[in-house]
């Protein structure tokens, strides 16, 4: 099958960007990706923008039109949404557009402006990723859902509170090495344990923050991409889903959609999970990273706590996870997250990751979750076309 | 090029459906389309759902997951949005998925639950289709934007207030012949002129209503579709865009994106606009239908008023437009509208349109607008594969 290459990436600084509106974030990341690729905006055939909450948080829908307007191009341009996996489904639509023969070069964006609303509104808006009728309406928050998952997992697999905290400690350490990250401060296990309780057992430092940010990619079909210097190749992509509501699942301690999506992506890439050198997973809460590395098959079921203690998931460890700082410390601007994960994989595979560079990074994987595992996208990328 | 066929359609009743929530609407239209096609939900490879405001109006995002959950299928399923053109861009993604080779059969939905919120919230939410920073923030409503367009057009082309009212009169007449329509009452020119002023010169009866509804289609690749009884073929599809804000346009009295999208769709279909037997246009306001038939090239520029007076756009006239009742009288559940337009074309081309059946309907066209013409999608369908 014909391969598709990533020929340019761009991202804004992630953080509380009071001076930047939604349009500014989208413009900056788009233009950075175009500049990185060294193409003209006139070469772009189609645009896909992943975003979840712009209608709620900025009163602005119709981001497809905005994305095209910014570049002054008249090409098909739409917004796609799958809650926190919005960025990744935008990427998948970009890949599909090229496979369909309707586009040679596609711009894919993810963006979210979150800090213009009060926390209560942000929390309510984000709960739209779950099941409003069964969960949100009855008072559940997203933190509450993941707290129940955490409690069940800790009970079943004897994960200690300290082991769980180590996810955030590691991700904050990584973020200090990533210039675009929301947070640049290291934290300790004690700090995680002693920060405010958000939804027991999760504390403030177990939770990803409310962040503004945008990220963009330029995709090109094989014939075009191979003319560029060090394109990164999309080797496989899988999407799977599950019930919107948590109570309808058979188990609280695993997310089957992760396993299904990973199987589909790895099968398409024709490789095993053991061939992955660098992984970005969806750590919206610390417990989510614990489950992700097990559901992906990176570590045996129930071993994640021990792996954290051994430090194997640091960027210089045997199984590097979230070298950018993850959602926890790089920040989680919802629509941008899936694209920022790919941005990090591209940086690592190009050897441009600076102080957090992973040695011999040839194949990377991204894992992006919508809701509590209702939509999961897994993508695999490589330096070689495969 | 390989053609794609529509093998099933379904739609809910349109109206103020107090007893039906978002999930009910989505479930009903999906199941009706599946039943109409006579397939099993297990045969569906991918799902695309067009929706604009579920996050704002129902606190529920992540409709892709909901659509798949309803059918208990584990396939890629996402929401797409382009304001009031959301349904049509969902259709375009469905076509693209089949062209890419990644899907053989695709379910495409459009849905909107609008009547659970107060009018003020609905109006504000809908304004997200325009430019929030330049228009909405400064107090403009969508009715206000189209009122300025109407004023400019009436001035330039000497369109009378009575001629403008005839659009609504005709569409209400059509709706009385359509069982699913929101309104089943005929209205007169005097009633339009004497109804409450919403944004001068537009009165209440110039404006499409706040409506609940859902519509669905089943698409199949040629090899599969031709085994079904009377599939309707997608002959061409075009999407074009323009600035989000109205003030940035060169003219208020035409929508160039309509012309561009139509050119793209007709070129793909290899036919001229004179070959179209039945047309559904985006009459969110009466003036929008006036401009649409000119921008599409169905009538000469500036002639629309005269054409209305002559009654040529009635379903039994020479240029039948909006035989379903249009957005004005069939109703305008935002995300559903683009799919409902195709539902009507399929009904007409199959000869199943009952009392509103257009004689010898072989080729149909849909025209769906996002914002004030910031995104326009035009699709062409035929009884023959072309």
Interface residues (C-beta under 8 A of the other chain):
Chain A: X21 X23 X52 X53 X54 X55 X56 X58 X59 X60 X61 X62 X63 X64 X65 X66 X68 X69 X74 X75 X76 X77 X78 X79 X80 X81 X82 X83 X89 X92 X93 X96 X97 X99 X100 X101 X102 X124 X125 X127 X128 X129 X130 X131 X132 X133 X136 X137 X239 X240 X241 X242 X243 X244 X248 X257 X260 X370 X371 X374 X375
Chain B: X21 X23 X52 X53 X54 X55 X56 X58 X59 X60 X61 X62 X63 X64 X65 X66 X68 X69 X74 X75 X76 X77 X78 X79 X80 X81 X82 X83 X89 X92 X93 X96 X97 X99 X100 X101 X102 X124 X125 X127 X128 X129 X130 X131 X132 X133 X136 X137 X239 X240 X241 X242 X243 X244 X257 X260 X370 X371 X374 X375
